[in-house]
Amino acid sequence: MVTPVRIGMDTAKSVFQLHGVDENEVVVLRRQLRRADMIRYFENLPPALVAIESCGSSHHWARLLESFGHEVKLIPPQYVKPYVKRGKNDAADAEALCEAVTRPTMRFVPVKSKDRQAACMLMTVRERLVMVKSQLSNAFRSYAAEFGIVGPSGRQNVSGLIARVLEDDTLPELARELFQFQAKEYAAVEARLAEIDAKLMKWHRADELSRRIATIPGVGPIGSTLLSMKAPPAQTFGSGRDFAAWLGLTPRDHSTGGRSRLGGITKAGDPSIRSTLIVGATALLRHVRLGHTKPSPWLARLMERKPPKLVAVALANKFARIAWRLMVSGGVYIRPAALNPT
């Protein structure tokens, strides 16, 4: 049997489809292997180039195959799809991976180390706890409103509302017991979230890149940590605009026939980084409107002629470009005089 030099591997939980070619581009491998058989196969295979679609378990498989001496390339799923000839099955996906990895302009996902994978897990655990906290606070507000108890909006006012409800002696005994149950649940989630935030801040302070990105006004520890954890190496992108486009902060292009038509932002890339940058931009704009921060001339003109949400996205785009420059240069952000607090 001829040994393949390039293999496309479509992964799953327990079944793996392989498509391999030799140095003459002749197909020499079309096999479906179980998990244990796949590991044994690559252990005994001479070093080869292996293409895997980037997904939840792909970094684990990349680390494992690299330990066997193979070169592994992770490809975003949307970049593999154009190479699927017809239909949708595991064999077609593996063949498309084997073809896509040879393209000179193909972009790859860097393989995460175990430490980097754990850091990303820290962030996703935090996101889940934030969602649970919001669900609990919204449910508590709804139940309280059914008994005529309404508190001011804002997450900072939830604790006050809980205290008011628990002190209300006019509520039925069953309702008071259920409100106490929900209050304990909310307090437990807050405690877990505080613990995760402490771990996140510890990681942020220990990471030199995250500390440098956090010097950008409007980009706090969460945004800088996300960029440091999840963004590919800055050298992957030719410019700050390319980096902003990877984050999905540039207009969608519908141009044809020499006529330029731009739509809303593409929302490509990592949604958590993009949304965090936009939230940070929104917070900075609120400080500008309250007079706590002087805007730059560019931002002042934009605020005069564009809707607030569009301004926030444009400012997030600028954050991304500045962050890319800091990643490349190794410097810190020097705040212009126009943006210094009054």
C-alpha positions as CSV (number, residue, x, y, z in Angstrom):
1,M,0.0,0.0,0.0
2,V,1.3,3.5,-1.0
3,T,1.8,5.8,2.0
4,P,-0.1,9.0,1.9
5,V,1.8,12.3,2.3
6,R,-1.3,14.5,2.8
7,I,-4.5,13.5,4.6
8,G,-7.8,15.2,5.2
9,M,-9.5,14.0,8.3
10,D,-13.2,14.6,9.1
11,T,-13.6,14.2,12.8
12,A,-16.6,13.0,15.0
13,K,-17.1,11.6,18.4
14,S,-16.2,8.1,17.6
15,V,-15.9,7.8,13.8
16,F,-13.2,9.4,11.6
17,Q,-13.1,9.6,7.8
18,L,-9.7,9.8,6.1
19,H,-8.9,10.9,2.6
20,G,-5.2,10.7,1.6
21,V,-3.1,11.3,-1.5
22,D,0.5,10.5,-2.4
23,E,3.2,12.8,-3.8
24,N,1.7,12.5,-7.3
25,E,-1.8,13.6,-6.0
26,V,-3.2,10.1,-6.5
27,V,-5.8,9.1,-4.0
28,V,-4.4,6.2,-2.0
29,L,-6.5,6.4,1.2
30,R,-10.3,6.3,1.7
31,R,-11.0,4.8,5.1
32,Q,-13.4,5.2,8.0
33,L,-11.8,4.4,11.3
34,R,-13.1,4.1,14.9
35,R,-11.4,6.3,17.5
36,A,-8.9,3.7,18.8
37,D,-8.1,2.5,15.3
38,M,-7.5,6.0,14.1
39,I,-4.9,6.7,16.9
40,R,-3.1,3.4,16.1
41,Y,-3.1,4.3,12.4
42,F,-1.4,7.7,12.9
43,E,1.0,6.2,15.4
44,N,2.4,3.9,12.8
45,L,2.2,6.3,9.8
46,P,5.3,8.1,8.6
47,P,5.1,11.9,9.1
48,A,2.4,13.5,6.9
49,L,0.5,16.7,6.5
50,V,-3.0,16.3,8.2
51,A,-5.8,18.8,7.6
52,I,-8.6,19.0,10.2
53,E,-11.7,21.2,10.3
54,S,-11.4,23.5,13.3
55,C,-14.0,22.5,16.0
56,G,-14.3,21.8,19.6
57,S,-12.0,18.8,19.8
58,S,-9.8,19.6,16.9
59,H,-7.1,21.2,19.1
60,H,-6.8,18.0,21.1
61,W,-6.4,15.9,18.0
62,A,-3.9,18.3,16.5
63,R,-1.7,18.1,19.7
64,L,-1.9,14.4,19.7
65,L,-1.0,13.9,16.0
66,E,1.8,16.5,16.3
67,S,3.2,14.3,19.2
68,F,3.4,11.5,16.6
69,G,5.5,13.6,14.3
70,H,2.8,14.8,11.8
71,E,2.2,18.4,10.7
72,V,-1.4,19.4,11.5
73,K,-3.3,22.3,9.9
74,L,-6.7,23.4,11.3
75,I,-9.0,25.1,8.8
76,P,-12.1,27.1,9.6
77,P,-15.2,25.2,8.4
78,Q,-16.4,28.1,6.2
79,Y,-13.1,28.0,4.3
80,V,-13.5,24.2,3.6
81,K,-17.1,24.4,2.3
82,P,-16.2,25.8,-1.2
83,Y,-14.1,22.7,-1.8
84,V,-16.9,20.2,-1.2
85,K,-17.8,19.0,-4.8
86,R,-21.4,17.8,-4.3
87,G,-23.5,16.5,-1.5
88,K,-22.7,16.5,2.2
89,N,-21.1,13.4,3.8
90,D,-18.0,12.6,5.7
91,A,-16.1,11.3,2.7
92,A,-16.7,14.5,0.8
93,D,-15.7,16.7,3.7
94,A,-12.4,14.7,4.2
95,E,-11.7,15.1,0.5
96,A,-12.4,18.8,0.6
97,L,-10.0,19.2,3.6
98,C,-7.3,17.4,1.7
99,E,-7.7,19.8,-1.2
100,A,-8.2,23.0,0.8
101,V,-5.0,22.6,2.8
102,T,-2.9,23.0,-0.4
103,R,-4.2,26.4,-1.3
104,P,-1.4,29.1,-0.9
105,T,-3.9,31.7,0.4
106,M,-5.6,29.4,2.9
107,R,-5.8,30.7,6.4
108,F,-5.3,28.4,9.3
109,V,-6.3,28.3,13.0
110,P,-3.3,28.1,15.4
111,V,-3.2,25.0,17.5
112,K,-3.9,25.9,21.1
113,S,-1.8,24.5,23.9
114,K,-3.4,22.9,26.9
115,D,-2.8,26.0,29.0
116,R,-4.4,28.2,26.4
117,Q,-7.3,25.8,26.1
118,A,-7.8,26.0,29.8
119,A,-7.7,29.8,29.7
120,C,-10.4,29.8,27.0
121,M,-12.4,27.5,29.2
122,L,-12.2,30.0,32.0
123,M,-13.8,32.6,29.8
124,T,-16.6,30.4,28.5
125,V,-17.4,29.3,32.1
126,R,-17.7,33.0,33.0
127,E,-20.0,33.7,30.1
128,R,-22.3,30.8,31.2
129,L,-22.4,32.1,34.7
130,V,-23.3,35.6,33.5
131,M,-26.1,34.2,31.5
132,V,-27.4,32.2,34.5
133,K,-27.2,35.3,36.7
134,S,-29.2,37.3,34.1
135,Q,-31.8,34.6,33.9
136,L,-32.2,34.4,37.7
137,S,-32.5,38.2,38.1
138,N,-35.1,38.4,35.3
139,A,-37.1,35.6,36.8
140,F,-37.0,37.1,40.3
141,R,-38.2,40.5,38.9
142,S,-41.0,38.8,37.0
143,Y,-42.2,36.9,40.1
144,A,-41.9,40.0,42.3
145,A,-44.0,42.1,39.8
146,E,-46.8,39.5,40.0
147,F,-47.1,40.5,43.7
148,G,-46.9,44.2,42.9
149,I,-43.2,44.7,43.9
150,V,-41.2,46.5,41.2
151,G,-37.7,47.7,41.5
152,P,-35.5,50.0,39.5
153,S,-33.9,48.6,36.3
154,G,-30.3,47.7,36.2
155,R,-28.4,44.7,37.5
156,Q,-26.9,46.8,40.4
157,N,-30.5,47.1,41.8
158,V,-31.3,43.4,41.9
159,S,-29.8,42.9,45.4
160,G,-32.0,45.7,46.7
161,L,-35.1,44.2,45.2
162,I,-34.3,40.8,46.7
163,A,-34.0,42.4,50.1
164,R,-37.3,44.2,49.8
165,V,-39.1,41.1,48.7
166,L,-37.7,39.0,51.6
167,E,-38.7,41.6,54.1
168,D,-42.3,41.8,52.9
169,D,-44.6,40.1,55.5
170,T,-47.7,40.4,53.4
171,L,-46.6,37.7,50.9
172,P,-48.1,34.2,51.3
173,E,-45.9,31.7,53.1
174,L,-45.3,29.6,50.0
175,A,-44.3,32.6,47.9
176,R,-41.8,33.7,50.6
177,E,-40.2,30.3,50.7
178,L,-39.8,30.3,46.9
179,F,-38.4,33.8,46.9
180,Q,-35.9,32.7,49.6
181,F,-34.9,29.7,47.5
182,Q,-34.3,31.9,44.4
183,A,-32.4,34.4,46.5
184,K,-30.0,31.7,47.7
185,E,-29.6,30.5,44.2
186,Y,-28.8,34.0,43.0
187,A,-26.2,34.5,45.8
188,A,-24.6,31.2,45.0
189,V,-24.2,32.2,41.3
190,E,-22.8,35.6,42.3
191,A,-20.2,33.9,44.6
192,R,-19.1,31.5,41.8
193,L,-18.9,34.4,39.3
194,A,-16.8,36.4,41.8
195,E,-14.4,33.4,42.1
196,I,-14.1,33.1,38.3
197,D,-13.6,36.9,37.9
198,A,-10.7,36.6,40.5
199,K,-9.1,33.8,38.4
200,L,-9.6,35.9,35.2
201,M,-8.0,39.0,36.7
202,K,-5.0,36.9,37.9
203,W,-4.6,35.5,34.4
204,H,-4.9,39.1,33.0
205,R,-2.2,40.5,35.3
206,A,0.1,37.6,34.4
207,D,-0.3,38.0,30.7
208,E,1.9,40.7,29.2
209,L,-0.1,41.1,25.9
210,S,-3.4,41.4,27.8
211,R,-2.0,44.1,30.0
212,R,-0.9,46.1,27.0
213,I,-4.2,45.8,25.2
214,A,-6.0,47.0,28.3
215,T,-4.3,50.4,28.0
216,I,-6.7,51.2,25.1
217,P,-9.6,53.4,26.5
218,G,-12.8,51.4,26.3
219,V,-11.1,48.0,26.3
220,G,-11.1,46.5,29.8
221,P,-9.6,43.4,31.3
222,I,-12.4,41.2,29.8
223,G,-11.9,42.5,26.2
224,S,-8.1,42.4,26.4
225,T,-8.1,38.9,27.9
226,L,-10.4,37.7,25.1
227,L,-8.1,39.2,22.5
228,S,-5.0,37.7,24.0
229,M,-6.6,34.2,24.5
230,K,-8.5,33.8,21.2
231,A,-7.0,36.0,18.5
232,P,-4.5,34.4,16.1
233,P,-0.9,35.8,16.0
234,A,-1.0,39.4,14.8
235,Q,1.4,38.5,12.0
236,T,-1.3,36.4,10.4
237,F,-3.0,39.6,9.3
238,G,-1.6,42.1,6.8
239,S,-3.2,45.1,8.4
240,G,-5.5,46.3,11.2
241,R,-8.4,46.3,8.8
242,D,-7.8,42.6,8.0
243,F,-7.9,41.9,11.8
244,A,-11.2,44.0,12.1
245,A,-12.6,42.0,9.2
246,W,-11.7,38.7,10.9
247,L,-13.7,39.9,13.9
248,G,-16.7,40.7,11.7
249,L,-16.5,44.5,12.3
250,T,-16.4,45.5,8.7
251,P,-19.3,46.1,6.2
252,R,-20.6,43.1,4.2
253,D,-19.7,43.6,0.6
254,H,-22.5,43.1,-2.0
255,S,-20.7,44.9,-4.9
256,T,-21.1,43.8,-8.5
257,G,-20.6,45.2,-12.0
258,G,-18.4,48.0,-10.7
259,R,-21.2,49.2,-8.4
260,S,-20.2,49.3,-4.7
261,R,-22.9,48.2,-2.2
262,L,-22.0,47.8,1.4
263,G,-24.4,46.3,4.0
264,G,-24.2,45.7,7.8
265,I,-21.2,44.2,9.5
266,T,-20.4,40.7,8.6
267,K,-20.4,39.4,12.2
268,A,-17.7,36.9,11.2
269,G,-15.1,35.6,13.6
270,D,-15.5,35.1,17.4
271,P,-18.8,36.6,18.6
272,S,-17.6,37.0,22.2
273,I,-14.6,39.2,21.2
274,R,-16.8,41.3,18.9
275,S,-19.6,41.8,21.4
276,T,-17.2,42.7,24.2
277,L,-15.5,45.3,22.0
278,I,-18.9,46.9,21.1
279,V,-20.0,46.9,24.7
280,G,-16.7,48.7,25.7
281,A,-17.2,51.2,22.9
282,T,-20.8,51.8,24.1
283,A,-19.5,52.5,27.6
284,L,-16.9,54.9,26.3
285,L,-19.5,56.8,24.3
286,R,-21.6,57.1,27.5
287,H,-18.7,58.8,29.2
288,V,-18.3,61.1,26.3
289,R,-22.0,62.1,26.3
290,L,-21.8,62.7,30.1
291,G,-18.8,65.0,29.6
292,H,-16.4,62.8,31.5
293,T,-14.2,62.2,28.5
294,K,-13.4,64.5,25.5
295,P,-13.9,62.8,22.2
296,S,-11.3,62.9,19.4
297,P,-12.2,65.1,16.4
298,W,-13.0,61.9,14.4
299,L,-15.3,60.6,17.1
300,A,-17.0,63.9,17.6
301,R,-17.8,64.2,13.9
302,L,-19.1,60.7,13.7
303,M,-21.4,61.2,16.7
304,E,-22.9,64.3,15.1
305,R,-23.9,62.5,11.9
306,K,-24.4,58.8,12.7
307,P,-26.8,56.8,14.9
308,P,-25.4,55.7,18.3
309,K,-25.2,52.0,17.5
310,L,-23.3,52.6,14.3
311,V,-20.9,54.9,16.1
312,A,-20.3,52.1,18.7
313,V,-19.5,49.6,16.0
314,A,-17.2,52.0,14.3
315,L,-15.4,52.7,17.6
316,A,-15.1,48.9,18.2
317,N,-13.6,48.6,14.7
318,K,-11.0,51.2,15.8
319,F,-10.3,49.3,19.0
320,A,-9.6,46.2,16.9
321,R,-7.2,48.1,14.7
322,I,-5.3,49.6,17.6
323,A,-5.2,46.2,19.4
324,W,-3.6,44.7,16.2
325,R,-1.0,47.5,16.1
326,L,-0.1,46.9,19.8
327,M,0.2,43.1,19.1
328,V,2.5,43.7,16.2
329,S,4.6,46.5,17.8
330,G,4.8,45.3,21.3
331,G,4.0,48.7,22.7
332,V,1.2,50.3,24.8
333,Y,-1.5,52.7,23.9
334,I,-0.6,56.4,24.3
335,R,-3.8,58.3,24.9
336,P,-4.1,61.5,22.8
337,A,-4.8,64.7,24.8
338,A,-8.3,64.9,23.3
339,L,-9.3,61.7,25.0
340,N,-7.9,62.6,28.5
341,P,-10.6,62.8,31.2
342,T,-11.7,66.4,32.1
